[in-house]
Amino acid sequence: MNTNLQTHWEGVYASKNFEEVSWFQPVPATSIELLETLNLPRQAAILDMGAGESRLVDYLLAQGYEDITLVDISVAALQKTSARLGHKGQPIQYMTADAGNFVAHRKYDFWHDRATFHFLTDTTARQHYIENLAQSLHPGAYVLLATFAEDGPRKCSGLDICRYSADELTALFSAFLRPVKCIKTEHFTPFDTLQRFTFCLFQYQNQ
Ligand SMILES: C[S@@+](CC[C@H](N)C(=O)[O-])C[C@H]1O[C@@H](n2cnc3c(N)ncnc32)[C@H](O)[C@@H]1O
């Protein structure tokens, strides 16, 4: 666990409401649209890496998904989500972990990551994420990664990030993920600034 990073994120969640952060989406529409094309069974094992206070989980619960894991480096982020969901959140497993050294210990059918992987600017942490992901997917599983695009912002939450085009993201995971659909989106922050994102839906190609 990178404790400096954890301290940063605990500070963010202690001092800001979800509606005030640049990544706020009342509804994570692009993630939902891409997920809906998959028609996953309700028993599918789903993980959201760097879930924060994202409302993706609300959609998953409303659809009746039964096996949901939310991972975040910030304890406060997960506590806020757990408190907000109340008894509705009972099917959820919450895990505090650093994506740069997280080991899943089980396999998933759908792995979602919006704006977390792009914080891994360190080669070792990034390589760890890729290798762990390759070990954490059921045959035929899907992965949805969203990062700042090649012409997106250079920083997020005051931290350096890596920007990716669809081709760059695809190349990075090409050893085990096949692209299904990549799109570039425009996100407007609560302060009305524009952020371009790359969304790539992949399918696991197990040998
Ligand atoms: C920009 S926010 C995006 C939150 C959420 N995915 C969304 O779309 O609303 C990034 C999230 O990733 C978490 N995070 C940042 N670095 C992380 C890391 N190394 N491991 C796990 N979570 C991390 C932060 O605490 C934060 O909740």
The ligand as a Tripos MOL2 file, in Angstrom:
@<TRIPOS>MOLECULE
LIG
   27    29     1     0     0
SMALL
NO_CHARGES

@<TRIPOS>ATOM
      1 C1        -11.0380    9.8840  -10.1030 C.3       1 LIG1
      2 S1        -11.7160    8.8970   -8.8610 S.3       1 LIG1
      3 C2        -12.8860    7.8750   -9.7530 C.3       1 LIG1
      4 C3        -13.8880    7.2090   -8.8480 C.3       1 LIG1
      5 C4        -14.9080    6.3160   -9.5660 C.3       1 LIG1
      6 N1        -14.2840    5.2680  -10.3250 N.3       1 LIG1
      7 C5        -15.8120    7.1320  -10.4480 C.2       1 LIG1
      8 O1        -15.8030    6.9300  -11.6640 O.co2     1 LIG1
      9 O2        -16.5720    7.9490   -9.8970 O.co2     1 LIG1
     10 C6        -10.4030    7.7430   -8.5480 C.3       1 LIG1
     11 C7        -10.6970    6.7620   -7.4430 C.3       1 LIG1
     12 O3         -9.6630    5.8090   -7.3900 O.3       1 LIG1
     13 C8         -9.1960    5.6740   -6.0720 C.3       1 LIG1
     14 N2         -7.7660    5.3560   -6.2040 N.ar      1 LIG1
     15 C9         -6.7720    6.1870   -6.5920 C.ar      1 LIG1
     16 N3         -5.6150    5.5150   -6.6490 N.ar      1 LIG1
     17 C10        -5.8890    4.2360   -6.2960 C.ar      1 LIG1
     18 C11        -5.1200    3.0730   -6.1550 C.ar      1 LIG1
     19 N4         -3.7950    3.0850   -6.3810 N.pl3     1 LIG1
     20 N5         -5.7260    1.9400   -5.7640 N.ar      1 LIG1
     21 C12        -7.0690    1.9040   -5.5210 C.ar      1 LIG1
     22 N6         -7.8520    2.9800   -5.6330 N.ar      1 LIG1
     23 C13        -7.2720    4.1430   -6.0090 C.ar      1 LIG1
     24 C14        -9.4930    6.9840   -5.3870 C.3       1 LIG1
     25 O4         -9.6430    6.8570   -3.9940 O.3       1 LIG1
     26 C15       -10.7860    7.3890   -6.0740 C.3       1 LIG1
     27 O5        -11.9120    6.8750   -5.3950 O.3       1 LIG1
@<TRIPOS>BOND
     1     1     2 1
     2     2     3 1
     3     2    10 1
     4     3     4 1
     5     4     5 1
     6     5     6 1
     7     5     7 1
     8     7     8 2
     9     7     9 1
    10    10    11 1
    11    11    12 1
    12    11    26 1
    13    12    13 1
    14    13    14 1
    15    13    24 1
    16    14    15 ar
    17    14    23 ar
    18    15    16 ar
    19    16    17 ar
    20    17    18 ar
    21    17    23 ar
    22    18    19 1
    23    18    20 ar
    24    20    21 ar
    25    21    22 ar
    26    22    23 ar
    27    24    25 1
    28    24    26 1
    29    26    27 1
@<TRIPOS>SUBSTRUCTURE
     1 LIG1         1 GROUP 0 **** ****
